[in-house]
C-alpha cells in the first residue's frame, strides 16, 4: 500500500499519523519525508519536493510506503503531480490529518479541494481528526470542515477515524521512537526502579514507565482509527484506464 500524508497546514500531526498510525500497521513499511526545512530526524530518508521524478521512481520499487509531505513542499509537489499526468495514481490513498483550530480546518478544506482538482476521487481521500477532545463531539469541533465536506462532496468523512489529544506524542517527537515498540516493551520498570542506585536513575526509569503506559494506552485507539479508515480495500482498486482500452471484438 502506498499512502501520502498531506496538508497545506503545519501542526496538524502529519508525522504522528505517518509514523505512529499508518506505518506500524503496514508490514515492512518505509516512511519517507518530503520536507526541505527541519526534517524529522526520526525519518530514514528525506526527499525535497523538487525531486519529484526521483520520488516516482522510488514508489515503483516498493510495496508499502508512507510519504510524509511537509507543509513547505505541498504546493510545489501538487503542481508537479499535476504536470506529471496521472502521477497521483501512484498512491492508493491520500491521508489528510486535521486539528480543531479554525485556520487548520480551512487549510484542510483547501487541501481537499486541490487534491480533487488534480483528479483524486473521494474514495481515495481520508480525513484523520487529530487532537480530538473526548468531551466535545467531533461534529461540533470540526463544524467548519464538515460543512465544507457536505457541500463539496470531495471526501466522505469517517468520524471514527480520530485520534484523541495525548501527551505521549509530544514526549516521543523527534526521538525516533515508535509507539508500537514502546507499547511492546516488556521491561519491568518497577523492578528496575526498586534496584536503581540513585534518585536520578529512579526518576529516569519512572519517566520510561510513564511513557510505556501512555503508549500502551493509545494503541487500541490507533488500531480503531486505522480500522475505521478502511484502507486495505483500496489496494486492489481497478485500473482507472482499463475502460479506455478498446476491447477485442467477440
C-alpha positions in Angstrom: 0.0 0.0 0.0 1.3 3.5 -0.9 0.0 6.4 1.1 0.6 10.1 1.1 0.1 12.2 4.2 -0.6 15.7 3.2 -2.0 19.1 4.3 -1.2 22.7 3.3 -1.1 23.5 7.0 1.6 22.6 9.5 1.0 21.4 13.1 -1.8 19.0 12.2 0.0 15.8 13.1 1.2 14.5 9.7 4.3 12.9 11.1 2.3 11.4 14.0 -0.1 9.9 11.6 2.6 8.6 9.3 4.9 7.1 11.9 2.5 6.0 14.6 -0.8 5.4 12.9 0.0 4.1 9.4 3.5 2.6 9.2 3.2 0.2 12.1 0.1 -1.4 10.6 1.7 -2.0 7.1 4.2 -4.8 7.0 7.7 -3.7 6.1 6.6 -0.2 5.6 9.1 2.7 5.0 8.3 6.3 5.9 9.7 8.9 3.6 9.8 12.6 4.5 9.3 15.2 1.7 10.5 18.3 3.5 13.0 20.9 2.8 13.2 22.5 6.2 13.7 20.9 9.6 13.0 17.3 8.6 12.2 15.0 11.5 15.4 13.2 12.5 13.3 10.1 13.0 12.8 9.7 9.3 15.2 7.5 7.4 15.2 9.4 4.1 14.4 13.0 3.1 13.4 13.9 -0.5 12.9 17.5 -1.5 9.7 18.4 -3.3 11.6 19.3 -6.5 12.9 15.8 -6.7 9.5 14.5 -7.7 10.8 12.3 -10.6 13.1 10.5 -8.1 10.1 10.0 -5.8 8.1 8.5 -8.6 10.8 6.1 -9.4 11.1 5.1 -5.7 7.3 4.4 -5.5 7.5 1.9 -8.3 10.1 -0.1 -6.4 8.4 -0.6 -3.0 5.2 -2.3 -1.8 4.4 -0.5 1.4 5.4 3.1 1.9 4.0 6.2 3.7 5.2 9.6 2.2 5.0 12.4 4.8 4.8 15.6 2.8 5.9 18.6 4.8 3.8 21.8 4.6 6.5 23.8 2.9 6.5 21.3 0.0 2.8 20.6 -0.5 2.1 23.3 -3.1 5.2 22.5 -5.2 4.5 18.8 -5.0 0.9 19.2 -6.1 2.0 21.3 -9.0 4.4 18.6 -10.1 1.8 16.0 -9.7 -0.5 17.9 -12.0 2.3 18.3 -14.5 3.2 14.5 -14.4 -0.2 13.4 -15.7 -1.8 10.5 -13.6 1.1 10.5 -11.1 -1.5 10.7 -8.3 -2.3 7.2 -9.3 0.9 6.0 -7.7 -0.8 6.5 -4.3 -3.6 4.2 -3.1 -4.8 7.0 -0.9 -4.1 10.5 0.4 -4.4 10.9 4.1 -5.3 14.4 5.3 -4.9 15.0 9.1 -6.7 17.9 10.7 -7.0 19.6 14.1 -9.7 21.7 15.7 -8.1 25.1 15.1 -10.2 27.1 12.6 -7.3 28.0 10.3 -6.2 24.4 10.1 -9.7 23.4 9.2 -9.8 26.0 6.4 -6.3 24.8 5.2 -7.6 21.2 5.2 -10.6 22.2 3.1 -8.2 23.9 0.6 -6.0 20.7 0.6 -9.0 18.5 -0.2 -10.1 20.9 -3.0 -6.7 20.8 -4.6 -6.4 17.1 -4.4 -9.9 16.8 -6.1 -8.7 19.3 -8.7 -5.8 17.1 -9.8 -8.0 14.1 -10.1 -8.1 12.3 -6.7 -11.6 10.8 -6.2 -13.5 10.9 -2.9 -13.0 7.2 -2.2 -9.2 7.7 -2.2 -9.2 10.5 0.3 -9.2 10.0 4.1 -9.6 12.6 6.8 -8.0 11.9 10.2 -9.5 14.0 13.0 -6.5 14.7 15.3 -6.2 16.1 18.8 -9.8 15.4 19.5 -11.3 16.4 22.9 -13.3 13.5 24.2 -15.7 15.9 25.9 -16.7 17.6 22.7 -18.4 15.9 19.8 -16.4 15.8 16.5 -19.4 17.2 14.7 -19.2 20.4 16.8 -15.4 20.7 17.0 -14.9 20.3 13.2 -18.1 22.0 12.1 -16.4 24.3 9.6 -14.6 21.4 7.8 -17.6 19.0 7.9 -19.8 21.7 6.4 -17.4 22.1 3.5 -17.2 18.3 3.0 -21.0 18.1 2.9 -21.4 20.9 0.4 -18.5 19.9 -1.9 -18.6 16.1 -1.8 -14.8 15.9 -2.2 -14.5 13.4 0.6 -16.7 11.2 2.7 -15.6 11.8 6.3 -15.4 8.8 8.7 -15.9 10.3 12.1 -14.5 7.2 13.8 -11.1 7.9 12.1 -10.0 10.1 15.0 -7.1 10.4 17.5 -7.5 12.0 20.9 -5.1 14.5 22.4 -2.4 12.6 24.3 0.9 13.9 25.7 2.7 10.8 24.5 3.0 12.2 21.0 4.9 15.2 22.3 7.1 13.0 24.5 8.2 10.9 21.6 8.5 13.7 19.0 12.0 13.8 17.4 13.2 10.8 19.3 12.7 8.2 16.5 10.8 6.0 19.0 7.8 4.1 17.7 4.8 4.0 19.9 4.3 0.4 18.8 7.8 -0.5 20.0 7.3 1.3 23.3 4.0 -0.5 23.9 5.6 -3.8 23.1 8.5 -3.1 25.5 8.4 -5.8 28.2 10.8 -4.2 30.6 9.7 -4.3 34.2 10.4 -0.7 35.1 9.0 -1.0 38.6 11.5 -3.7 39.4 14.3 -1.7 37.8 13.3 1.4 39.8 13.5 -0.7 43.0 17.1 -1.7 42.1 18.3 1.7 41.0 21.1 3.1 43.0 20.4 6.8 42.7 17.4 9.1 42.7 18.2 10.4 39.2 18.2 6.8 37.9 14.9 6.2 39.6 13.4 9.3 38.0 14.7 8.4 34.6 13.2 4.9 34.8 9.9 6.3 36.2 9.7 8.5 33.1 10.2 5.5 30.8 7.5 3.6 32.8 5.1 6.5 32.3 5.8 6.7 28.5 5.4 2.9 28.2 2.0 3.1 29.9 0.9 6.0 27.7 2.0 4.1 24.6 0.0 1.1 25.7 -3.0 3.3 26.4 -3.1 4.8 22.9 -2.6 1.6 20.9 -6.3 0.5 20.9 -7.4 3.9 19.8 -4.8 3.9 16.9 -5.9 0.4 15.9 -9.6 1.5 15.8 -8.7 4.6 13.8 -6.8 2.6 11.2 -9.7 0.1 11.0 -12.2 3.0 10.5 -10.1 4.4 7.6 -10.8 1.1 5.7 -7.7 1.4 3.6 -7.0 -2.2 2.9 -9.8 -2.5 0.3 -8.2 0.3 -1.8 -5.1 -1.9 -2.6 -7.0 -3.8 -5.3 -8.7 -0.9 -6.8 -9.2 -1.2 -10.6 -7.0 0.5 -13.2 -8.7 3.8 -14.0 -7.7 3.5 -17.6 -9.0 0.0 -18.1 -12.2 1.1 -19.8 -10.2 3.3 -22.2 -8.7 0.3 -23.8 -10.6 -1.0 -26.8 -11.9 -4.4 -26.1 -11.4 -7.1 -28.8 -14.4 -7.9 -30.9 -16.4 -11.0 -29.9 
